[in-house]
């Protein structure tokens, strides 16, 4: 992971040294790397995806919307599981009563 962060974001060359800035930037770099990795329409490395996102506003939006879609799906998944469990328990109760 360190090598990818260094190649993509030149992390070793970072001159951020004061307060909590170094830790904060590390978190932002990891988050950005995860966003680039989640974007699957372009089969390239993270550095190439970063450059493309900087130059192409449509691709930048696609990368950012991919993150929004990824965060929306886990909240809807438990509701779906609960609904299936309810249906399953209703079917079991119907079988036992019938």
Secondary structure as the mmCIF struct_conf table of DSSP 4:
data_model
#
loop_
_struct_conf.conf_type_id
_struct_conf.id
_struct_conf.beg_label_comp_id
_struct_conf.beg_label_asym_id
_struct_conf.beg_label_seq_id
_struct_conf.end_label_comp_id
_struct_conf.end_label_asym_id
_struct_conf.end_label_seq_id
HELX_RH_AL_P HELX_RH_AL_P1 UNK A 2 UNK A 9
HELX_RH_3T_P HELX_RH_3T_P1 UNK A 11 UNK A 13
BEND BEND1 UNK A 18 UNK A 18
TURN_TY1_P TURN_TY1_P1 UNK A 19 UNK A 20
HELX_RH_AL_P HELX_RH_AL_P2 UNK A 21 UNK A 38
BEND BEND2 UNK A 41 UNK A 42
BEND BEND3 UNK A 44 UNK A 44
HELX_RH_AL_P HELX_RH_AL_P3 UNK A 46 UNK A 55
HELX_RH_AL_P HELX_RH_AL_P4 UNK A 57 UNK A 97
#
